[in-house]
Amino acid sequence: MAPPSALDVVEALTDTQAATFVESLSINGVKARRNKAPPVSIAVATYASSEMFKGPSYGKPKAKRWDHILNQESKGRNASSLKAASQLLKTPGLISLGGGLPSSTVFPFEEIQLKVPKLHHFSEAETQESGILISSGKHDAAEGKSLYDLHIALNYGQATGSVQILRFVTEHTEIVHHPPYQDWECTMTVGNTSSFEIVLRMLATRGDYLMTEEYSFCSALETAIPLGIKPIGIKMDEQGLLPTHMDHILSNWSESERGARKPHLLYTVPTGGNPTGATQSLQRRRDLYACAQKHDVYIIEDEPYYFLQLQPYTGSDSPAVPPPASHDEFLYALVPSLLSMDRDGRVMRLDSFSKVIAPGMRTGWITASAQMVMRFVRHSETSTQHPSGVSQLLLYKLLEDTWGHDGYLDWLIWIRMEYTRKRDNLLRACEKHLPREVASWKNTEAGMFHWVCVDWRKHPLVLQDKEVGIAEVEERIWRAGVDKGVLTAKGSWFRADGDEGEEMFFRTTFAAAGEEDVREAIRRFGEMLRVEFGLEEEEEKQGNGKHDDGPAVPKESGDA
């Protein structure tokens, strides 16, 4: 069974529209579709497009054209002559003297061997004990052993990525999101940070404003600012950015006062946002999309944490929620993506293997309309060229040759439960060690981050001198934490507008450190707060009661 559509309200059709009766792709349907498709080419640098792997889209609308937001740099990029010519390499009998492809006979790698988890035995200990050994030789494809080998992977490729892994992510995107317009496509990337930079160079001009959450991923902000693009923060609550505030900004925009045209780009991390951990509900995403339609805003949906939507936290003394019982249950439990409700082709979704496989792979993909994917590829051809062939080969051997789509979903369920356990461990430590007189938080529902609000106005320095500001107190608390042996991230590092804000936050993560180290770090952080706020003598009175889960991100009426 396919996951639910975000568009579960059937809209009335005009006499010029046709009803849509297109089934979503299921895991069981992948094999049947492939059997009907032409065989995958095993030529070096072979041309690939998602159109080769998608299902029918009868009755779906076509994406809008976005010529009016493409900048001069993007419009001026033409197809790479060499990349275009390489499409002819698959011609039977053709002898190529035209390309600059090195001979694989001089590649000093004959074979690689990997040990990977067996299905349903995913832990590191289980992999060490019973993992599967897989290998790839230089000429496996020519010998009929595999569709992808070192001869192909170690040479130049197309900017769209290898045909072998592009097929997998196209099918995966259709299974999970089922984009509701005809001409969507995927293309491989070298990760979301690079993708975001390329998108800005396609769609923004120096002096433009970029809308984003008021607390946004600092690397994204640091990508935009040197390009002359000015971030503008949208107020947030516990579900992330507020479409009402976005609408207010856009409806009242004054080009003369702002010195810039009305913003036409939104960058958002809807699931497990970095740094706040906030996750937009389905209704919030619908409201956000409706606001984007109203003001003709193009959405950059950055979703590295989408599959880290965690099980509900049940508290210190309650049993954990069991894992999803099936692939269907897992997919249905995911909040539908903005891509899944995008009838206009106004969303470019950035996906990555960084958080669900490994960040060093530097491999991801985007999904957008054919027009926008083509423009993206034109940039990639003369910059990143293509993702690492070795990374794509490793992913192919794991995802395609070993696990398959169903095995990959099993892995995603397992990793969801692993991060749920890590999250629960941190929350229990917060309940036990953080002084509730000055610290509050919302339980993280997705991602890797926990966002702690500290009431800086109760700090002795502020009580003694009202002129002391938030920046001074934040620096003092952060430094005190380092001196105590715990490193956190200052909330001010993530302020989109670059100002101090009026509330103080610290970002912590439960992803990398061991559970015992996480508990000890939170204990040190709590002890430091008690000392800083003069609460140390109250430690014996704290008890281990549950946190009241009070607001830790600003409400709509707040100014943080």
DOLUM-385686 format. One record per residue (C-alpha): residue in one letter; chain; z, x, y. Coordinates in Angstrom, 2 decimals. Last residue first. Example, Ala and Ser with C-alpha at 12.3 -4.5 7.8 and 13.67 -1.06 7.14 Angstrom:
! DOLUM-385686
> S | A | 7.14 | 13.67 | -1.06
> A | A | 7.80 | 12.30 | -4.50
//
This chain:
! DOLUM-385686
> A | A | 19.94 | 12.41 | 35.76
> D | A | 19.72 | 9.64 | 38.36
> G | A | 21.05 | 6.67 | 36.47
> S | A | 19.93 | 3.03 | 36.77
> E | A | 17.58 | 3.34 | 33.82
> K | A | 20.33 | 4.82 | 31.70
> P | A | 20.87 | 8.56 | 31.57
> V | A | 21.20 | 10.30 | 28.23
> A | A | 24.52 | 10.79 | 26.47
> P | A | 25.72 | 7.21 | 26.51
> G | A | 28.76 | 6.54 | 24.36
> D | A | 28.78 | 7.04 | 20.62
> D | A | 32.48 | 6.11 | 20.42
> H | A | 33.18 | 9.26 | 18.43
> K | A | 35.11 | 8.74 | 15.25
> G | A | 38.76 | 9.65 | 15.06
> N | A | 39.82 | 13.13 | 13.96
> G | A | 42.98 | 13.54 | 15.96
> Q | A | 42.96 | 14.77 | 19.56
> K | A | 46.68 | 15.07 | 20.19
> E | A | 47.14 | 18.60 | 18.84
> E | A | 44.30 | 19.83 | 21.05
> E | A | 45.87 | 18.42 | 24.25
> E | A | 47.34 | 21.79 | 25.27
> E | A | 43.82 | 23.21 | 25.47
> L | A | 42.60 | 20.56 | 27.92
> G | A | 42.27 | 22.72 | 31.04
> F | A | 38.58 | 21.93 | 31.48
> E | A | 37.33 | 25.44 | 30.69
> V | A | 39.87 | 25.94 | 27.89
> R | A | 39.11 | 22.61 | 26.26
> L | A | 35.38 | 23.20 | 26.65
> M | A | 35.65 | 26.63 | 24.99
> E | A | 37.51 | 25.14 | 22.04
> G | A | 34.79 | 22.53 | 21.64
> F | A | 32.04 | 25.14 | 21.71
> R | A | 33.94 | 27.32 | 19.24
> R | A | 34.40 | 24.37 | 16.84
> I | A | 30.73 | 23.48 | 17.29
> A | A | 29.74 | 27.03 | 16.33
> E | A | 32.11 | 27.02 | 13.33
> R | A | 30.66 | 23.78 | 12.00
> V | A | 27.12 | 25.07 | 12.48
> D | A | 28.02 | 28.36 | 10.76
> E | A | 29.37 | 26.46 | 7.75
> E | A | 26.22 | 24.36 | 7.56
> G | A | 23.90 | 27.35 | 7.74
> A | A | 21.99 | 27.94 | 10.96
> A | A | 18.31 | 26.98 | 11.21
> A | A | 17.93 | 23.29 | 11.98
> F | A | 21.20 | 21.96 | 13.44
> T | A | 20.19 | 22.48 | 17.04
> T | A | 22.18 | 22.31 | 20.26
> R | A | 20.99 | 21.29 | 23.71
> F | A | 23.53 | 21.23 | 26.53
> F | A | 23.63 | 18.52 | 29.16
> M | A | 24.96 | 18.09 | 32.69
> E | A | 24.27 | 15.06 | 34.86
> E | A | 23.09 | 14.96 | 38.48
> G | A | 19.81 | 16.82 | 38.21
> E | A | 19.45 | 20.48 | 39.10
> D | A | 15.83 | 20.36 | 40.26
> G | A | 12.76 | 21.68 | 38.47
> D | A | 11.13 | 18.26 | 38.36
> A | A | 10.67 | 18.45 | 34.60
> R | A | 14.25 | 19.52 | 33.92
> F | A | 14.24 | 21.35 | 30.58
> W | A | 15.99 | 24.58 | 31.56
> S | A | 18.55 | 22.43 | 33.38
> G | A | 19.86 | 21.18 | 30.05
> K | A | 21.13 | 24.64 | 29.24
> A | A | 20.45 | 25.81 | 25.69
> T | A | 23.36 | 26.69 | 23.40
> L | A | 24.66 | 30.02 | 22.12
> V | A | 28.09 | 30.25 | 20.50
> G | A | 30.34 | 33.31 | 20.30
> K | A | 33.14 | 32.52 | 22.74
> D | A | 31.56 | 34.77 | 25.36
> V | A | 28.30 | 32.87 | 24.85
> G | A | 30.15 | 29.59 | 25.34
> A | A | 31.83 | 30.88 | 28.48
> R | A | 28.42 | 31.85 | 29.80
> W | A | 27.14 | 28.29 | 29.24
> I | A | 30.25 | 26.80 | 30.83
> R | A | 29.99 | 29.03 | 33.91
> E | A | 26.25 | 28.50 | 34.30
> E | A | 26.67 | 24.73 | 34.06
> V | A | 29.54 | 24.77 | 36.57
> E | A | 27.52 | 26.72 | 39.13
> A | A | 24.44 | 24.56 | 38.65
> I | A | 26.45 | 21.31 | 38.94
> G | A | 27.74 | 22.07 | 42.40
> V | A | 31.01 | 23.34 | 43.90
> E | A | 31.36 | 21.82 | 47.37
> K | A | 33.99 | 19.39 | 46.12
> D | A | 36.45 | 22.29 | 45.75
> Q | A | 39.59 | 21.96 | 43.62
> L | A | 38.40 | 19.09 | 41.46
> V | A | 35.01 | 20.79 | 41.18
> L | A | 36.47 | 24.10 | 40.00
> P | A | 38.84 | 22.23 | 37.66
> H | A | 35.87 | 20.62 | 35.80
> K | A | 36.06 | 16.82 | 35.76
> R | A | 32.78 | 16.47 | 37.67
> W | A | 31.07 | 18.44 | 34.91
> D | A | 31.22 | 15.56 | 32.47
> V | A | 29.45 | 17.28 | 29.55
> C | A | 26.58 | 15.50 | 27.79
> V | A | 25.58 | 16.87 | 24.39
> W | A | 22.02 | 16.60 | 23.11
> H | A | 21.52 | 17.29 | 19.40
> F | A | 18.18 | 18.71 | 18.31
> M | A | 16.14 | 19.04 | 15.14
> G | A | 13.96 | 15.94 | 15.06
> A | A | 14.89 | 12.33 | 14.55
> E | A | 17.75 | 9.85 | 14.94
> T | A | 20.26 | 12.09 | 16.74
> N | A | 23.59 | 10.33 | 17.30
> K | A | 24.12 | 9.88 | 21.01
> W | A | 26.52 | 12.20 | 22.75
> S | A | 29.67 | 12.56 | 24.80
> A | A | 31.88 | 15.42 | 25.99
> V | A | 34.54 | 15.45 | 28.76
> E | A | 37.52 | 13.42 | 27.50
> R | A | 35.93 | 13.30 | 24.06
> P | A | 36.94 | 16.87 | 23.39
> L | A | 34.50 | 18.22 | 20.76
> H | A | 36.01 | 19.37 | 17.47
> K | A | 36.18 | 16.65 | 14.84
> E | A | 33.53 | 14.21 | 15.98
> C | A | 31.24 | 17.10 | 16.88
> A | A | 31.75 | 18.68 | 13.44
> R | A | 30.91 | 15.37 | 11.75
> L | A | 27.78 | 15.17 | 13.90
> L | A | 26.73 | 18.70 | 12.89
> N | A | 27.09 | 18.02 | 9.16
> D | A | 25.24 | 14.72 | 9.50
> R | A | 22.31 | 16.48 | 11.17
> K | A | 22.09 | 19.07 | 8.37
> R | A | 22.17 | 16.34 | 5.73
> T | A | 19.50 | 14.36 | 7.57
> Y | A | 17.47 | 17.55 | 7.88
> E | A | 17.47 | 17.97 | 4.11
> M | A | 16.75 | 14.27 | 3.58
> R | A | 13.68 | 14.40 | 5.81
> I | A | 12.60 | 17.59 | 4.02
> W | A | 12.69 | 15.73 | 0.71
> I | A | 10.74 | 12.75 | 2.03
> L | A | 8.13 | 15.09 | 3.52
> W | A | 7.87 | 16.93 | 0.19
> D | A | 7.30 | 13.67 | -1.71
> L | A | 4.65 | 12.81 | 0.91
> Y | A | 2.97 | 16.14 | 0.17
> G | A | 3.11 | 15.39 | -3.55
> D | A | 1.33 | 12.07 | -3.01
> H | A | -1.37 | 13.70 | -0.90
> G | A | -2.01 | 16.48 | -3.42
> W | A | 0.69 | 18.89 | -4.53
> T | A | -0.95 | 21.95 | -6.11
> D | A | -4.65 | 22.36 | -5.27
> E | A | -4.67 | 20.27 | -2.10
> L | A | -1.38 | 20.81 | -0.32
> L | A | -0.34 | 24.23 | -1.60
> K | A | -3.67 | 25.97 | -2.20
> Y | A | -5.11 | 24.37 | 0.92
> L | A | -2.14 | 25.34 | 3.07
> L | A | -2.38 | 28.94 | 1.89
> L | A | -6.13 | 28.95 | 2.58
> Q | A | -5.65 | 27.51 | 6.06
> S | A | -3.07 | 30.18 | 6.86
> V | A | -5.38 | 32.91 | 5.56
> G | A | -8.29 | 31.56 | 7.59
> S | A | -6.21 | 31.70 | 10.76
> P | A | -7.12 | 28.79 | 12.99
> H | A | -10.50 | 28.89 | 14.76
> Q | A | -12.18 | 30.59 | 17.74
> T | A | -8.92 | 30.68 | 19.81
> S | A | -10.92 | 31.14 | 23.01
> T | A | -14.72 | 30.76 | 22.97
> E | A | -15.09 | 28.14 | 20.27
> S | A | -11.76 | 26.54 | 21.13
> H | A | -12.95 | 25.26 | 24.51
> R | A | -16.09 | 23.61 | 23.05
> V | A | -13.91 | 22.22 | 20.25
> F | A | -11.72 | 20.40 | 22.76
> R | A | -14.77 | 18.86 | 24.46
> M | A | -16.04 | 17.68 | 21.06
> V | A | -12.60 | 16.27 | 20.20
> M | A | -12.55 | 14.38 | 23.49
> Q | A | -15.93 | 12.72 | 22.90
> A | A | -15.17 | 11.98 | 19.25
> S | A | -11.99 | 10.17 | 20.24
> A | A | -8.68 | 11.86 | 19.47
> T | A | -6.72 | 13.43 | 16.64
> I | A | -5.45 | 16.99 | 16.99
> W | A | -4.67 | 19.50 | 14.30
> G | A | -2.14 | 22.11 | 13.29
> T | A | -1.94 | 25.72 | 12.18
> R | A | 0.12 | 28.62 | 13.49
> M | A | 1.27 | 29.33 | 9.90
> G | A | 4.27 | 31.09 | 11.45
> P | A | 5.78 | 27.69 | 12.25
> A | A | 6.34 | 26.82 | 8.55
> I | A | 5.82 | 23.67 | 6.44
> V | A | 7.32 | 20.54 | 8.07
> K | A | 8.25 | 21.88 | 11.53
> S | A | 5.22 | 24.08 | 12.22
> F | A | 2.63 | 22.07 | 10.26
> S | A | 1.48 | 20.55 | 13.52
> D | A | 0.09 | 17.35 | 14.96
> L | A | -1.07 | 16.74 | 18.54
> R | A | -2.23 | 13.17 | 19.17
> M | A | -4.74 | 12.57 | 21.94
> V | A | -4.32 | 9.00 | 23.08
> R | A | -6.74 | 7.07 | 25.32
> G | A | -9.14 | 6.16 | 22.49
> D | A | -9.07 | 2.59 | 23.78
> R | A | -7.71 | 0.74 | 20.73
> D | A | -4.66 | 3.02 | 20.46
> M | A | -1.91 | 1.30 | 18.47
> S | A | -1.82 | 3.78 | 15.56
> L | A | -2.26 | 6.72 | 17.91
> L | A | 0.94 | 5.74 | 19.72
> S | A | 2.67 | 6.23 | 16.39
> P | A | 4.35 | 3.60 | 14.27
> V | A | 8.10 | 4.21 | 13.78
> L | A | 8.36 | 5.51 | 10.23
> A | A | 10.25 | 3.27 | 7.78
> Y | A | 7.02 | 1.75 | 6.45
> L | A | 5.77 | 5.20 | 5.45
> F | A | 8.93 | 6.03 | 3.49
> E | A | 9.08 | 2.63 | 1.81
> D | A | 5.43 | 2.95 | 0.79
> H | A | 5.97 | 6.46 | -0.55
> S | A | 8.79 | 5.17 | -2.72
> A | A | 12.57 | 4.88 | -3.01
> P | A | 13.32 | 6.16 | 0.47
> P | A | 16.37 | 8.44 | 0.33
> P | A | 19.90 | 7.07 | -0.07
> V | A | 22.03 | 6.35 | 3.02
> A | A | 25.04 | 8.66 | 3.01
> P | A | 28.43 | 7.42 | 1.83
> S | A | 31.01 | 6.65 | 4.53
> D | A | 33.96 | 8.74 | 5.70
> S | A | 32.38 | 10.96 | 8.33
> G | A | 30.01 | 8.41 | 9.78
> T | A | 27.01 | 6.42 | 8.55
> Y | A | 24.21 | 8.28 | 10.31
> P | A | 20.93 | 6.47 | 9.75
> Q | A | 18.32 | 8.45 | 7.74
> L | A | 16.21 | 10.84 | 9.77
> Q | A | 12.75 | 10.65 | 11.32
> L | A | 11.71 | 14.24 | 10.65
> F | A | 8.15 | 13.16 | 9.83
> Y | A | 7.27 | 12.77 | 13.51
> Y | A | 8.92 | 16.04 | 14.57
> P | A | 5.78 | 17.94 | 15.65
> E | A | 4.50 | 14.88 | 17.54
> D | A | 2.96 | 15.68 | 20.93
> E | A | 1.21 | 12.50 | 22.15
> I | A | -0.95 | 13.46 | 25.14
> I | A | -1.65 | 10.12 | 26.81
> Y | A | -4.52 | 9.37 | 29.25
> V | A | -3.51 | 7.03 | 32.06
> D | A | -5.77 | 4.18 | 33.17
> H | A | -3.02 | 2.57 | 35.31
> K | A | -2.70 | -0.71 | 33.41
> Q | A | -3.74 | 0.89 | 30.11
> A | A | -1.03 | 3.55 | 30.45
> C | A | 1.53 | 0.83 | 31.22
> A | A | 0.45 | -1.06 | 28.09
> Y | A | 0.80 | 2.14 | 26.03
> L | A | 4.34 | 2.68 | 27.32
> D | A | 5.28 | -0.92 | 26.61
> R | A | 3.92 | -0.62 | 23.07
> R | A | 5.78 | 2.65 | 22.59
> R | A | 9.02 | 1.11 | 23.82
> Q | A | 8.50 | -1.84 | 21.48
> L | A | 8.08 | 0.50 | 18.50
> S | A | 11.20 | 2.45 | 19.46
> Q | A | 10.95 | 5.77 | 21.29
> T | A | 13.05 | 8.54 | 19.79
> A | A | 15.44 | 10.70 | 21.84
> G | A | 16.37 | 14.14 | 20.45
> T | A | 17.11 | 15.25 | 24.01
> P | A | 15.37 | 18.64 | 24.06
> N | A | 12.75 | 18.16 | 22.64
> G | A | 12.08 | 14.57 | 21.68
> G | A | 12.92 | 13.42 | 18.18
> T | A | 9.87 | 11.16 | 18.17
> P | A | 7.93 | 10.24 | 21.32
> V | A | 7.20 | 13.76 | 22.61
> T | A | 5.32 | 12.86 | 25.79
> Y | A | 2.69 | 14.29 | 28.13
> L | A | 1.17 | 11.71 | 30.46
> L | A | -2.05 | 12.34 | 32.40
> H | A | -3.77 | 10.30 | 35.14
> P | A | -1.45 | 11.04 | 38.04
> K | A | -2.53 | 9.53 | 41.39
> R | A | -4.32 | 12.11 | 43.52
> A | A | -2.40 | 14.82 | 45.30
> G | A | -0.73 | 15.57 | 48.63
> R | A | 2.26 | 13.48 | 47.63
> E | A | 2.64 | 11.70 | 50.96
> S | A | -1.09 | 11.27 | 51.58
> E | A | -1.84 | 10.40 | 47.97
> S | A | 0.80 | 7.67 | 48.00
> W | A | 1.85 | 6.42 | 44.58
> N | A | 3.75 | 3.14 | 44.60
> S | A | 2.23 | 1.56 | 41.51
> L | A | 2.19 | 4.90 | 39.69
> I | A | 5.85 | 5.73 | 40.26
> H | A | 7.03 | 2.18 | 39.54
> D | A | 4.92 | 1.99 | 36.36
> M | A | 6.47 | 5.21 | 35.09
> H | A | 9.90 | 3.83 | 35.95
> T | A | 9.21 | 0.65 | 33.99
> P | A | 7.72 | 2.70 | 31.13
> L | A | 11.11 | 4.39 | 30.68
> L | A | 11.06 | 7.74 | 28.89
> G | A | 13.19 | 8.27 | 25.80
> Q | A | 14.97 | 5.73 | 23.66
> E | A | 18.49 | 6.71 | 24.77
> D | A | 17.43 | 6.30 | 28.41
> M | A | 14.93 | 8.24 | 30.44
> K | A | 13.54 | 8.63 | 33.95
> I | A | 9.99 | 9.94 | 34.25
> G | A | 9.80 | 13.54 | 35.50
> I | A | 6.88 | 14.89 | 37.51
> P | A | 5.28 | 18.12 | 36.37
> K | A | 3.02 | 19.92 | 38.87
> I | A | -0.18 | 21.51 | 37.60
> G | A | -1.15 | 24.78 | 39.30
> L | A | -2.18 | 26.36 | 35.99
> P | A | 0.95 | 28.52 | 36.15
> I | A | 3.02 | 25.27 | 36.12
> A | A | 1.46 | 23.61 | 33.07
> T | A | 2.32 | 26.09 | 30.34
> E | A | 5.89 | 26.61 | 31.57
> L | A | 6.40 | 22.84 | 31.55
> A | A | 5.13 | 22.69 | 27.96
> S | A | 7.37 | 25.62 | 27.02
> C | A | 10.34 | 23.78 | 28.57
> F | A | 9.92 | 20.70 | 26.39
> S | A | 10.86 | 17.83 | 28.69
> Y | A | 13.93 | 16.36 | 30.35
> E | A | 12.57 | 13.99 | 33.00
> E | A | 10.07 | 12.91 | 30.34
> T | A | 6.48 | 13.68 | 31.33
> M | A | 3.93 | 12.91 | 34.03
> L | A | 1.53 | 15.66 | 35.04
> Y | A | 0.62 | 15.96 | 38.73
> D | A | -2.65 | 17.50 | 39.88
> G | A | -2.78 | 20.45 | 42.32
> R | A | -4.97 | 22.63 | 40.12
> T | A | -7.21 | 20.34 | 38.08
> A | A | -6.35 | 18.58 | 34.88
> L | A | -8.34 | 17.21 | 31.93
> M | A | -9.94 | 20.03 | 29.96
> R | A | -7.72 | 22.93 | 30.98
> L | A | -4.70 | 20.71 | 30.40
> V | A | -6.01 | 19.84 | 26.95
> I | A | -6.50 | 23.53 | 26.11
> E | A | -2.93 | 24.36 | 27.10
> F | A | -1.62 | 21.47 | 25.01
> S | A | -3.58 | 22.61 | 21.97
> S | A | -2.23 | 26.16 | 22.30
> T | A | 1.33 | 24.86 | 22.31
> N | A | 0.52 | 22.39 | 19.54
> G | A | -0.64 | 24.86 | 16.92
> V | A | -3.68 | 27.00 | 16.15
> T | A | -5.90 | 23.94 | 15.94
> M | A | -7.90 | 21.93 | 13.38
> T | A | -10.10 | 19.07 | 14.51
> C | A | -9.63 | 15.38 | 13.89
> E | A | -11.90 | 12.47 | 14.72
> W | A | -11.75 | 8.96 | 16.08
> D | A | -15.00 | 7.05 | 16.59
> Q | A | -14.23 | 3.61 | 15.25
> Y | A | -11.01 | 2.34 | 16.80
> P | A | -7.72 | 1.21 | 15.23
> P | A | -6.45 | 4.63 | 14.07
> H | A | -5.10 | 4.26 | 10.49
> H | A | -1.87 | 6.14 | 11.24
> V | A | -0.39 | 7.38 | 7.94
> I | A | -3.25 | 7.09 | 5.44
> E | A | -5.97 | 7.76 | 8.05
> T | A | -4.19 | 10.84 | 9.36
> H | A | -3.67 | 12.15 | 5.81
> E | A | -7.35 | 11.64 | 5.01
> T | A | -8.37 | 13.59 | 8.12
> V | A | -5.71 | 16.22 | 7.35
> F | A | -7.09 | 16.79 | 3.82
> R | A | -10.76 | 16.89 | 4.81
> L | A | -9.99 | 19.36 | 7.59
> I | A | -8.33 | 21.61 | 4.97
> Q | A | -11.50 | 22.06 | 2.90
> V | A | -14.00 | 21.92 | 5.77
> S | A | -12.29 | 24.91 | 7.35
> G | A | -11.36 | 24.54 | 10.98
> T | A | -13.09 | 22.64 | 13.78
> A | A | -13.61 | 25.95 | 15.59
> Q | A | -15.89 | 27.01 | 12.72
> G | A | -15.14 | 30.04 | 10.61
> Y | A | -15.30 | 33.82 | 10.63
> N | A | -14.46 | 35.58 | 7.38
> L | A | -11.15 | 35.97 | 5.55
> A | A | -11.02 | 32.36 | 4.40
> I | A | -14.48 | 32.19 | 2.82
> H | A | -14.37 | 35.32 | 0.60
> L | A | -10.62 | 34.75 | 0.19
> D | A | -11.17 | 31.44 | -1.60
> Y | A | -11.76 | 27.72 | -1.10
> L | A | -13.39 | 25.08 | -3.30
> S | A | -11.70 | 26.41 | -6.43
> K | A | -12.42 | 27.88 | -9.87
> G | A | -16.20 | 27.40 | -9.84
> E | A | -16.99 | 31.13 | -9.93
> A | A | -18.56 | 30.99 | -6.47
> A | A | -15.41 | 29.32 | -5.15
> D | A | -13.01 | 31.76 | -6.83
> H | A | -14.77 | 34.81 | -5.35
> K | A | -12.02 | 36.66 | -3.49
> G | A | -9.21 | 35.45 | -5.66
> S | A | -6.59 | 32.86 | -4.89
> S | A | -3.34 | 32.53 | -6.78
> I | A | -0.69 | 30.03 | -7.70
> L | A | 2.65 | 30.68 | -9.40
> I | A | 4.69 | 27.49 | -9.72
> G | A | 8.40 | 27.49 | -8.96
> S | A | 11.02 | 27.13 | -11.72
> E | A | 14.00 | 29.32 | -10.86
> Q | A | 13.14 | 30.69 | -7.42
> T | A | 11.66 | 27.32 | -6.51
> E | A | 14.80 | 25.54 | -7.67
> A | A | 16.99 | 27.81 | -5.52
> E | A | 14.75 | 27.34 | -2.48
> S | A | 14.82 | 23.57 | -2.90
> F | A | 11.68 | 21.59 | -3.73
> H | A | 12.09 | 20.56 | -7.35
> H | A | 10.50 | 17.09 | -7.09
> L | A | 7.02 | 18.62 | -7.42
> K | A | 7.16 | 22.33 | -8.26
> P | A | 7.87 | 24.54 | -5.29
> V | A | 5.58 | 27.48 | -4.47
> K | A | 5.20 | 31.03 | -5.74
> L | A | 2.19 | 32.77 | -4.24
> Q | A | -0.46 | 35.21 | -5.42
> I | A | -3.19 | 36.85 | -3.38
> E | A | -6.35 | 38.43 | -4.72
> E | A | -9.01 | 41.00 | -3.84
> F | A | -7.92 | 41.99 | -0.35
> P | A | -9.43 | 45.08 | 1.30
> F | A | -12.38 | 43.16 | 2.79
> V | A | -15.39 | 45.46 | 2.44
> T | A | -17.18 | 43.34 | -0.17
> S | A | -16.53 | 40.32 | 2.08
> S | A | -19.49 | 41.40 | 4.18
> P | A | -18.89 | 41.03 | 7.90
> L | A | -20.35 | 37.95 | 9.62
> G | A | -22.30 | 38.81 | 12.79
> G | A | -25.01 | 36.24 | 12.24
> G | A | -28.78 | 36.51 | 12.40
> L | A | -29.82 | 38.37 | 9.28
> S | A | -29.18 | 35.39 | 7.04
> I | A | -31.18 | 34.86 | 3.87
> L | A | -31.71 | 31.12 | 3.34
> G | A | -32.34 | 30.04 | -0.26
> P | A | -30.40 | 26.81 | 0.04
> T | A | -29.38 | 26.01 | 3.65
> K | A | -25.58 | 26.32 | 3.89
> L | A | -25.90 | 29.09 | 6.46
> L | A | -27.65 | 26.71 | 8.86
> Q | A | -24.36 | 25.64 | 10.48
> S | A | -23.96 | 29.27 | 11.54
> A | A | -26.55 | 28.69 | 14.25
> A | A | -24.21 | 26.32 | 16.12
> K | A | -21.34 | 28.78 | 16.01
> L | A | -23.60 | 31.57 | 17.33
> S | A | -24.93 | 29.48 | 20.20
> S | A | -21.48 | 28.23 | 21.17
> A | A | -21.86 | 24.68 | 22.41
> N | A | -21.73 | 24.21 | 26.16
> R | A | -18.73 | 24.30 | 28.49
> G | A | -19.40 | 23.17 | 32.04
> K | A | -17.93 | 19.70 | 31.58
> S | A | -14.66 | 21.26 | 30.50
> E | A | -14.41 | 23.61 | 33.46
> Q | A | -15.51 | 20.88 | 35.85
> N | A | -12.71 | 18.54 | 34.84
> L | A | -12.87 | 15.64 | 32.38
> I | A | -11.06 | 12.66 | 33.90
> H | A | -14.06 | 10.51 | 34.87
> D | A | -16.03 | 11.43 | 31.75
> W | A | -13.43 | 9.68 | 29.61
> R | A | -15.60 | 7.19 | 27.72
> K | A | -13.70 | 4.38 | 26.04
> A | A | -13.37 | 4.46 | 22.27
> K | A | -15.49 | 2.22 | 20.07
> P | A | -14.06 | -1.06 | 18.87
> K | A | -13.33 | -1.76 | 15.19
> G | A | -15.45 | -4.42 | 13.51
> Y | A | -16.43 | -2.32 | 10.52
> S | A | -14.63 | 1.02 | 10.42
> P | A | -15.75 | 2.50 | 7.11
> G | A | -13.71 | 5.39 | 5.64
> K | A | -13.43 | 8.86 | 7.07
> F | A | -14.38 | 12.10 | 5.27
> M | A | -17.71 | 13.29 | 6.70
> E | A | -16.92 | 11.75 | 10.09
> S | A | -13.97 | 14.15 | 10.23
> S | A | -16.50 | 16.90 | 10.95
> A | A | -17.33 | 20.19 | 9.24
> Y | A | -19.95 | 22.92 | 9.64
> T | A | -19.77 | 25.77 | 7.16
> A | A | -18.36 | 29.07 | 8.31
> V | A | -18.84 | 30.65 | 4.87
> A | A | -20.50 | 28.34 | 2.35
> I | A | -18.36 | 26.35 | -0.09
> S | A | -19.76 | 22.97 | 0.96
> V | A | -17.74 | 19.92 | -0.09
> P | A | -19.63 | 17.68 | -2.49
> P | A | -21.26 | 14.52 | -1.11
> A | A | -18.95 | 11.48 | -1.03
> K | A | -18.62 | 8.72 | -3.64
> N | A | -16.10 | 10.62 | -5.77
> R | A | -14.18 | 11.51 | -2.64
> R | A | -13.67 | 7.85 | -1.81
> A | A | -12.42 | 7.06 | -5.32
> K | A | -10.00 | 10.01 | -5.24
> V | A | -8.55 | 9.04 | -1.87
> G | A | -7.96 | 5.38 | -2.74
> N | A | -4.74 | 5.99 | -4.65
> I | A | -3.22 | 7.60 | -1.59
> S | A | -4.13 | 4.52 | 0.42
> L | A | -6.74 | 4.25 | 3.16
> S | A | -6.16 | 1.28 | 5.43
> E | A | -8.21 | -1.82 | 4.69
> V | A | -10.78 | -2.89 | 7.23
> F | A | -11.30 | -6.54 | 8.11
> T | A | -11.78 | -6.49 | 11.88
> A | A | -12.99 | -9.69 | 13.52
> A | A | -16.09 | -9.35 | 15.64
> Q | A | -16.14 | -9.53 | 19.41
> T | A | -18.76 | -11.06 | 21.70
> D | A | -17.53 | -14.62 | 21.20
> T | A | -14.10 | -13.53 | 22.37
> L | A | -11.34 | -12.71 | 19.94
> A | A | -7.74 | -13.86 | 20.25
> E | A | -5.22 | -11.12 | 19.56
> V | A | -3.43 | -10.77 | 16.25
> V | A | 0.07 | -9.40 | 16.81
> D | A | 0.83 | -6.69 | 14.25
> L | A | -0.75 | -3.97 | 16.34
> A | A | 1.52 | -1.14 | 15.23
> S | A | -0.21 | -1.37 | 11.88
> P | A | 1.97 | -1.24 | 8.82
> P | A | 1.72 | 1.60 | 6.29
> A | A | -0.84 | 1.31 | 3.46
> M | A | 0.00 | 0.00 | 0.00
//
